[in-house]
Amino acid sequence: MRPALFFLLVARCSVTLAAPSLSLPLSSSPPLSSGASLSSSSSPSFSSSLSSTPRTTTSISVLTEPGPSVIPVTPYPFASFPSPSAQPPIPGVYPESSPKHPPPVDSPDLVPDFVQAWTVAYKKAKAKLAAWSLQKKVNITTGVGWANGRCVGNIPPIGDFPGLCLEDSPLGVRFADFATAFPAPINAASTWKRSLIRARGIAMGKEHVGKGVNIALGPMMNIGRIAQGGRNWEGFGADPFLAGIGAYETILGMQSAGVQACAKHYINNEQENQRKLESSNVDDRTQHEIYVAPFLRSVMAGVASVMCSYNLVNGTYACENDHTLNGILKNELGFQGFVMSDWSAQRSTMSAMAGLDMTMPGDITFDSGTSYFGANLTAYVKNGTIPESRVDDMATRILASWYLLHQDSPDYPKTNFNAFLPLDEATNEHIDVQGNHQALVREIGSASIVLLKNVNDALPLKKPRKLVLIGSDAGPAHIAGPNEFSDQGGVDGILAMGWGSGTAWFTYKISPYEAFQQRARTDHTSFSWFFDDFDLVGAANAAVEQEAAIVFVLSDSGENYITVDGNAGDRNNLTAWLNGDALVQAVAAQNKNTIVVVHSVGPLILEAWIDHPNITAVVWAGLEGTETGNALVDVMYGTVNPSGRLPYTIAKSPKDYPAQLVEGGNDKEILNITYSEGLFVDYRHFDAEKIAPRFEFGFGLSYTQFDYSGLVITPVHGAQDVDGELEADWLAAKPGPQGVGASTAPWLHRPAYNVSFVVQNTGGVSGTEIPQLYLHFPTQAGEPPSVLRGFSDVELQPGESKVVYITLSRYDLSIWDVHSQSWMRADGSYSVSVGASSRDFRLRGTIPL
């Protein structure tokens, strides 16, 4: 999103930026008639007041010229979107909620009703704006420019409005000291535990608030469509349902702490190569069912803001794409907050008419002193090109989000750090916001570890007499501590997060070397280490006569403004970095109890050594944050029974994945990336094509065993008096309604079917099982063979059993119908499978439609 910061002074700014000389053309044409529309050759016709004309095809609009579709500079009408239709709250089903008081995490079936909270916030915003001039309203939409404030993004003070601080990242407060480096979002997803994802959101929210941040730039929820994607680790994996839960629980947690969350990057930002010059070409059904899904869940969580992405979508830049911003986000999803640009992702002043509400960081290019909004937006209003009512709408959305989170309170902390000048004592108060969050980091770290292989009970370790750690990833940084590289853009020692704007500083970082040595002292274990990845003879000798040899390998990636070892954001390949495969093989050749620990941003191909007879265990640790070493010791010594599950598929060959990184491109034309796999992303493709993965989506071992029994599926009754006709039409496989908020309507999302079953711990130690529910659509629906639609976590003592409940909504059982532009049930019978992974089904049943 934004590069590393290397500035020596900050010029505070509280006015709009000057218009560039010879800037954008200003139209003096007469206003269009009320029926005029804003259209482009690669998008369906639309108007800023949203025509409801449905699309009638699933074909992808592919750009055929070297330049993007643009919005003509000519006057347009505007009518603001109405609020989604309110309905009386239903206790126990659809409770009235506010961001400060969301539904409890142990009640995942509740559909929160934020209508009243938004209504109050809008009323306050409109009252304040009534006295504002046009320039003041424009000011709240326009950032002050790169490095002209304490935060990576800043809205200036306006009268008694104190302005806004916008700050990364999805795993901590970027560029702030005395803050926590949390486990990466991909590790949060690997826990498959709503409670931990919510708790992580709360803790991150508290830290952002404590530092005086108004808008935290996360969570990130782009789908792991390609295994090499540089920023996959900032998101929640390769499945839209899992990513949606990750986004939903993170947002509820963050906003309950008082910070505005920002759902990003909207939309189809799935690779780093040419991210500003590529068009993601996606058909309508795939867009809705896969890529919009996590954003839909974000809107249902009451998210305050959404960030539009750098790339084009079907030939139109995402930050001026009327179809995705107005048509889907604000109309179909009923989003009430504001849309901000990714940093310098805005392409024109007319993007305001396509749905952009705020430009970040404000200048057209960093330090240019010019802006597409600011003076240009003011001029466009004054000459009649953009209606002032649209600027009113933009400002209202921004202010309403501020009120929604009660940030108007005089007790809300002022910004007390300086992202650009961290050593300036005058603007850094060094407030410690960490609390006891290290305990949560350690808990998430251990819960996110996935045990992939465990032969002859090699794990947990049982006071080994002699133990060696091998590989640089086992140790601390060799040169300059945990923050050696700007934005973590390099590898030295243990890998605990990727690189780029989605990072944070480490206040400290516990390496495996430190944690294992501490445990070795307790157990009287003879402990040694060997950190040279390329001295294979030395590594092999270090493993000789050791009771266990633990080899550490890694793979890194990040944002494309940093290149690490030739990897410009996306990974060049799916093999271990730093000679990892050869290192594992050298050690395994000398030690019959070789254990491999993997710290990786995403899938790796393990075929070079996974079946080696001397490799007894493989521990997939991901990116565990500041308590990495301690979390590993907890699991590998059995203090914590591993319960993590893979949030993506680990293939046997890179060619087995349905989508590949699209390479090439230049600065003169748009690189087309066609999402030709459609709905068949990750495990859905492997299932459809009957490809055997090395480790399937949802897979993970335990130190104990679990049995499943007693599947029961029943309809949920009791709300038919409210939406009986809609529910009857859905059951009859008729198209659903359209209109503002149609895709997030309560009738579609509240429980429709209860699924219950029994899980029993049949092993000898306590442990947590992650039962998963997969839906099988009617064949004629054209869906993948199995689609994740529910999961839970159940902690059991040896011999203990519990009943697990998972509900399915009508949305869960629906497909997006491109002809009616609505959600509807596919005609035919539905069945479900419940089990321990996407390929380990223990129970099967039919839904009584």
C-alpha positions, 0 to 999 in steps of 0.5 A: 500500500505505502512504502517505507518512510524516510522523512526528516520533518513534518509540515502539518497542514489543515487546508485543502491542497492546491490544484495543479496547474494544467490539471483536470479538464473542468466541464462547463456543459449543461447538466445531463437530463435526469435519465442520463447515465455514466457509462464506459465501454467495459462496464454495464450502464449505470448512474450515480443514483444507481439504475437497477437494470440487471445484468443478464450475462456471466461473460467477462468484460475483457479489456481490448485496448492498452488503456483503462475505461475512464469516466467522462468529465461531464455533469451527472445527477446524484441521489444518495442511497437510502438506508437499508430497510429497517425491521423490528429486531428479533430477540435471539435472532436479530438483536439491535446492536452497536459497534461498542456492543456487538453480539457475543462471540459465543453466539455466532448465529445472531445477525447484528442489527446496526441500523439504529446505530447508523441512523443516530450517527447519520443524524449527528453528522448531518447536523454538524455538516449543516453549518459547514461551507463547501470547502470544509466539506471537501476538506474532510474528503481530502488527505493532507498529503504524504508525510504532512501529518503524524499518521500514514494518512491524515484528515485535517482539523476542521473547526471543532472537528479534530481530524482523523488519523489513519494507520496500518496495519492488519497485525498491529500499529505500524511505525509505533513503539511499545505496541504489539506485533500480533500473529499474522491474519493468516495465522488467525485464520489457521486457528479456526477459532472465532473466539481467538479471532475476536479477541485479537481484533479487540486487542488490536483495536485497543492498541490503535485507540491507545495510540490515538488512531481513528481508522485502523487500515485492516482487516485485509480479506483478499482471497488467496487465489494464487499460492504465490500471492505476495500479500496472502499472509495479510488475509484469511486464506483461500476460502470465502467463508473462512475469510468472511468469518475472519473479517467479521470477527476481527471487525466486531472486535476492533470496533468494540474497542472504539477504532474504525476498521477498514475492509480492504482491498476492494476488490480483486487485488490478488497478486502484486505483479503490476497491481496498478496496471492489471485488470482482474477480469471476473464474471459476475457470479464468481465476483459475488460468491467468492470475492465479494463474500468477505466484504459482505460479512464486513458490512454485516459487522458494521464496518466503518470504511472500505478501501478500494484497491489499485487494480482495475476490475473488468477494465475499470480502476477499482477506485472509480468503478461504479459497478463495484463501489455503487452497484455492489457495495453501497446498493446491494450490500447497503454499506453505510460507511465511506470508501477511501482510496488505497494510497495514490490509487485514485485516478480522477476527480470524477471518481467521486461520482463512482463512489469514492468518498475519501482520497488518501493520502491526498496528493496525486503522487507523494509530495506532489502538492496536488490533489484530485479532490481538494481544490479540483473537487471544489472547482468541479462542484462550482462549475456544475460537473459534480453535484454538491449533494454528492460532496454532502454525501461523502462528508456525511459518510465520513463524519457518520463513521466517526460518530458511529464509533463515538470518537467525538468523545472528549476522552478519545486519545489524541494521536501520540506517535509520529509514523514519519519521525519516530525519534522526534521527542516532541511528537512521540509520547511513547505510550505503552499500549501492549497491556498483557497482549503477549499472552494472547499472542502466545495463545493464538500462536500455539492455536494456529500451529498445524501439525502435518505429520507425526510418525510414531508419536515423535511429538510431543517431545518428552525431555529429550537427552540431546536436542539440536536446532538447525537453520537460521530460522531457528535463531534471532537476527544475526546483525541488528535485532528484530527491526533490522529491515524497513517494513520487515523487507528482509530475512535474518533469523526467525520469520514472524511476519511478511513484509510491506505496509501490513507490518509492525515493529517488534518490541521484542521477538522470542526466537525458537533458540531462546524458547527451546534453550529455556525449556532445555534448562528445565529438562536438563537437556543437552542443547545445541544449535547450527544456524548456517543454512548453506553449510550442509556438511556442518548441519549434517554433523550437528545432527549426528547422535542427537535424540531429535534434530529440529530443522527450520525452513521459511518462505517470505513474501510481501508488498511489491515496493520492496524486493527481497532476494529477487522476489518483488512482492509475490514469491517467484516459486513455492520452494523453501528459501535459504537452501531449505530443502537441501538443509532438510535432506542433509539433516534427515540423512544423519538423524532418524528423528528429524522434525521440520518446522516451517515458517511460511507466508503460504503453501510450499511444495514439500515433495523433496523430503516429505516422505523421507523415512527419517522425517518423523514430524512436520510442524506448520507454524506460519507467522506467529508474531512476537511470541513465536518461540514460546508458542512453538515450545507450547505445542512441541512439548505438549503443553498445548495440543495442536488444533490448527487447520490449514486455511489453504491447500498444500499441493504436490506440484505448483501446476496443481493449483487452479490459478497461477501468478500472471507475470510480465506486463509493462508501464505502457499497457494493462496486463489482463488477468482473467479469473478463468477458474471461476468458483473453483478456487483452491480445494474446490478445484482439487475436488472437482478435478480429483487431484490428490493434494499433499495436505488438503484444506482444513487438515491438521493432526492432534495428539489425540483422536476424535469420533463423530456421531449422531448427525441431525438436521432440522429446519428453524421455525419461528420467524415466518410471520416476519418474512414468510413470503420471502422465505416461501419464494426462496424455498420455491427457488424463485429469485430474491429481492433487489434493492439497497441492502438486499444481499445483507437482509436479515431474512437471508442470513438468519438461521434456516437449518440447525445441524447438530452432531456429537464429537467425542475425544477417544484418545488419552489426552485433552484436545480441541477438535475443529469440526467442519461442515461442507455443503453439496449443492444440486449438481445442476447448480454448477457449484464445486463438489464441496463448499465450506459453510460452517465450523466450530471448535470443541475442547474435550477431555479424554473420553468426553463428548459434546454436542456441536451445533452449526446453523445454515442460513438461506444465504449459505444455501444460495447461489448468485443468479446473474439473470435476476441479479439476486440470491436464490436457492438452486432447484434440487436436493442439498446434502452436507458432510461433517468431518475433520477436513475438506477430505475427511468426512465422518458424517453425511446428511440431507437438508430437509427442504 
